[in-house]
Amino acid sequence: MAKQKLAIVVGGGPAPGINSVIGAATIHAIQCEVDVLGIRDGFKWIMQGDIDHVEPLTIEKVSRIHFRGGSYIGISRANPTKDERLLENAVNALLQLDVDMLITIGGDDTAYSSMKIAEKANGAIRVVHVPKTIDNDLDLPPDVPTFGFNTAKHLGVQLVENLMVDAQTTSRWYYVISMGRKAGHLALGIGRTAGATLTLIPEEFPSETIKLSHIADILVGAIIKRRSYDRPDGVAILAEGLVEHLDPDDLKALNLEGVDEDEHGHIRLGEISIGEIIKQSVQKRLADFGLKTKIIPKNIGYELRCADPIPFDMEYTRDLGYCAAEYIVNQGGNKAMVSMQGGHFVPMHFADILDPVTNRTRVRMVNAQSAYFRIARNYMLRLGKEDFDDPQELAKLAVAAGVSLDDFRAQFEYLLENDRFYLEEEAVS
């Protein structure tokens, strides 16, 4: 009987801990007398039928890679599901390499590719997926993070702490754009941990569509409130996913025609200067009050993705890699995503985690009703109900803005009516 062979593929974008998964899965599989093959650069080569870009993995090669960021076998966003021929090529290439088991490491798009590979292989190749994204938006239980998220948050907090000191020293504002295509987990995690002035995420808006002027007014309101306390500085954390919710008319005005899409059809948000766009909107709005503020947009994301994992992610991802190998090699696992829940391995089958509308794995959003979110909001310095209910606070704000009390109320009180935080507070009371 031919020796079994396990292949490992990494898709999507980098996340701290990839190498830990590769190393742990390889070591456990080899200990179970299974050969392991690293498929280089995601699905890029095998979906073209190219079987030359592979590397046999050994315990000696991978035993210490868990300390480092990046991916030992490379990565790409190549998408074999775009064309039936590419999918067929990928399956045939794996079969030519005598692969009968496949572990994929990636986010929701890679999970979907994994599912389609398993379907196309029709039992000839068993497939198990290890969820990875610094966005923390895969549909795991609420208390289970995606690997890489905590390392990205840790490093993001360090960067923001430095910017907060710089902002106070130089009397300026920083707008920090944090990665997070759809959900605001990373932005909120960084903002609440660092104690940033405020954080804006898509989930706090009750409507799916957000006006750019609405975002600008929240930020202008925060600037004015800080000024009322004689603080000309601040740091706002903005989730990049806000741009995906912008009003279509605002998007047209941004002229995104030259912005590329990735292989999965997503706009490359990193190519949109969303920080600069919001900065200009805020400065234009400030000019209505005769105010000026130095604002510096700063994107963070690429700096976080290939960081060496912190001990939490290092340990977590080694567990995931071990369990992926154990499940597929010794338990006959197939068509499932690996998860650790309460210290136990729990397979999450592809059929159970698909969104019936998108036919992709469901996206986990920030729960705006959670204590986690509400505590974060209570520590932010931004316009709130208390500012409009307290005549003294309202007077201070009006003076800082250089307008009358009625004018200030007329221009900014609408923010409370379009804020899930206050809408849900009223519903509970």
Secondary structure, DSSP 8 states (H G I E B T S, - for coil): ----EEEEEEBSS--TTHHHHHHHHHHHHHHTT-EEEEETTTTTTGGGT---SEEEE-HHHHTTGGGS-S-TT--B---GGGSHHHHHHHHHHHHHTT--EEEEEESHHHHHHHHHHHHHHTTSSEEEEEEB-TT--BS--TT---BTHHHHHHHHHHHHHHHHHHHHHHT-EEEEEE--SS--HHHHHHHHHHT-SEEE-GGGSSSS-B-HHHHHHHHHHHHHHHHHTT---EEEEEEGGGGGGB-HHHHHHH--TT--B-TTS-B-GGGS-HHHHHHHHHHHHHHTTT----EEEEEESHHHHTS---HHHHHHHHHHHHHHHHHHHHS---SEEEEEETTEEEEEEHHHHB-TTTSSB-B----TTSHHHHHHHHTS-S--HHHHH-HHHHHHHHHHHTS-HHHHHHHHTHHHHT-HHHHHHHHH-
